[in-house]
Structures are given as C-alpha cells and as structure tokens.
Amino acid sequence: MLGVVGDIVQDVVVWQLERSREATDTKAEISMQRGGSAANVAAFAGPRYPTRFIGCVGDDLGGPVLRKDLEDRQVEVKLQVRDRTGMIVVLIDEQGERKMFPSRGASACLEPIEPSWLDDLEILHVTAYSFESGSTPGAVMHAVQEHKRRGGKVSIDVSSTGMIEHYGVDAFLGLMTECDPDFISANRDESRLLGLADGNEPGAGLARFPRATLLARDGKEPTNIFTGGKLAASVPVAPVHDVRDLTGAGDSFNAGFLASYLRTGGDLTASCETAHALSARVLRCPGATEPDTD
C-alpha cells in the first residue's frame, strides 16, 4: 500500500477568462475543489494502487467534503479533526500560470499519528509543505522515522523554492537528510537551488543522498533519473498541446510514478513514463483533476 501524509485543503480555483481589470469585474469561472499537495497525490494514486491518506481537517463543513472526495477516489482516509479546514485561493491567468493564497488551517495542526495508520505501507510519501509550520512537522517526521524503522521506503517532494528559502538551503538539506528518502522528486528550479542536479549532471548536494533516486523534472524537457549519484535514465516528455491549467502537474507525476513503481516491482523508466502520461491528463483539466473518461 502507498501512504501519503500531509496537507489537505479546499481549493477555491479562480480561472480568469480575460486579463485582470483593476478596480472592476474580471470575467472568471470559479470552482471549489479538493487541494493540498499530499491530498492531490493520494487522489491521483487511489484509482491506480491501494492508497492511504493521513492528514488533519477542521470540525467544519469542509472536513467531511474532503473525506468523501478522497474516498470516492478509492483512497483509505485517516483524518485527525481540529481547528478549521485549510483553504487556498488559486488564481489562474489566461496562460495557465498560477498565483496561490494559502491559509493552512488544520493542515498545520497534525499531531502524533496512531501507529496502526502506518501498518502495511510500502512507501510513505511526504511533501515539503508538511514541514512549514505548527505541530505537523514533528508529527510527519515521527511518522517518517517510524516507517523507516519498520523497513519501509520514503518519498519526498521538494514542493517549493519558497520552502527552501524559508529554511535556507543547508537547513533544508539537513531536513531532507533526516528523512533519509529513497525517492526525491524536484523540478528544475528546486534541483538547482539545492544543488541536486543541473540538467543531466548531478550536483554536489546529491552526494548527501547516495541511496536515493532523484526524479529531476523539467517541464517539457526530459525527466532525468539519478540513482547512486549518477544519471540512470533520461525520459522524454510527450508534447501536450491543449494545456489548460498547471495545477496538480507535479502531484500527478508523483502519484503516477509511485503507483507504477509499486505495480511494476521497481521499473524506474516505465514508472516515469506512466507519471508523464498522468500529468498530461491533469494538465488538460482545471485544477488538480483529471477527466472522468479518456
């Protein structure tokens, strides 16, 4: 079973239909969806491999809605309940680029996790957003260390250059080292900032993770897979001509890769190709969603 622990929020997605008009109305489509990087990964993985999500929501209307959303996607849901459910306003311009206005709420309030919630997990996936604030960082780190003690694998998504800058590069690398990840997923800017990789060349920072597999994503360019500190594969990305929204692209990549990796018994290249295909589906849809049918 794949485990995912971390943020779960409500996304208020504002899709601009025209250029922003100051001090007056701007035409837009607005929807409310499940969000949070960790919850998105679980939602995309659920139909593809047995998946459990662990997180925290508020004692309000949002909590039950988010639970049902994940359960409808075949995810086993384990939620703590306190505070108020987190919310993010996602503003998407005409080119599909995003601005996000987060209010983390209960996502920052996760407390030590019931040990049985980690039972039967093969891989535990965490996002760097989980280490941002509140009690959640301690709870997630404890879960990571307990999972590693049980012999499981850990995947970490670097998530954000803003998170790296919040910590500082050295401190963030220290945090990742403490997680002892088996998989690291990072986009081009994140990889460069941490010194993990630059294009198809490994960086000095990657030497801190000699046993980890780095998935160095680069948008339309090939995803470079590094193992043992060396380039193991460069996997091309098929063109996507009808991109509607970039929201959830990285989360769907992680879900597709991890689900495929567990299904195939560890085929890195095939899993990366599956991840690209799932991301392409998500890029064609508004928000962190995919089509109901192909």
C-alpha positions, 0 to 999 in steps of 0.5 A, a space after each residue: 500500500 502507498 501512504 501519503 501524509 500531509 496537507 489537505 485543503 479546499 481549493 477555491 480555483 479562480 480561472 480568469 477568462 480575460 486579463 485582470 481589470 483593476 478596480 472592476 469585474 474580471 470575467 472568471 469561472 470559479 470552482 471549489 475543489 479538493 487541494 493540498 499537495 499530499 491530498 492531490 497525490 493520494 487522489 491521483 494514486 487511489 484509482 491506480 494502487 491501494 492508497 492511504 491518506 493521513 492528514 488533519 481537517 477542521 470540525 467544519 463543513 469542509 472536513 467531511 467534503 474532503 473525506 468523501 472526495 478522497 474516498 470516492 477516489 478509492 483512497 483509505 482516509 485517516 483524518 485527525 479533526 481540529 481547528 478549521 479546514 485549510 483553504 487556498 485561493 488559486 488564481 489562474 491567468 489566461 496562460 495557465 500560470 498560477 498565483 496561490 493564497 494559502 491559509 493552512 488551517 488544520 493542515 498545520 495542526 497534525 499531531 502524533 499519528 496512531 501507529 496502526 495508520 502506518 501498518 502495511 505501507 510500502 512507501 510513505 510519501 511526504 511533501 515539503 509543505 508538511 514541514 512549514 509550520 505548527 505541530 505537523 512537522 514533528 508529527 510527519 517526521 515521527 511518522 517518517 522515522 517510524 516507517 523507516 524503522 519498520 523497513 519501509 521506503 520514503 518519498 519526498 517532494 521538494 514542493 517549493 523554492 519558497 520552502 527552501 528559502 524559508 529554511 535556507 538551503 543547508 537547513 533544508 538539506 539537513 531536513 531532507 537528510 533526516 528523512 533519509 528518502 529513497 525517492 526525491 522528486 524536484 523540478 528544475 528550479 528546486 534541483 538547482 537551488 539545492 544543488 541536486 542536479 543541473 540538467 543531466 549532471 548531478 550536483 554536489 548536494 546529491 552526494 548527501 543522498 547516495 541511496 536515493 533516486 532523484 526524479 529531476 523534472 523539467 517541464 517539457 524537457 526530459 525527466 532525468 533519473 539519478 540513482 547512486 549519484 549518477 544519471 540512470 535514465 533520461 525520459 522524454 516528455 510527450 508534447 501536450 498541446 491543449 494545456 489548460 491549467 498547471 495545477 496538480 502537474 507535479 502531484 500527478 507525476 508523483 502519484 503516477 510514478 509511485 503507483 507504477 513503481 509499486 505495480 511494476 516491482 521497481 521499473 524506474 523508466 516505465 514508472 516515469 513514463 506512466 507519471 508523464 502520461 498522468 500529468 498530461 491528463 491533469 494538465 488538460 483539466 482545471 485544477 488538480 483533476 483529471 477527466 472522468 473518461 479518456 
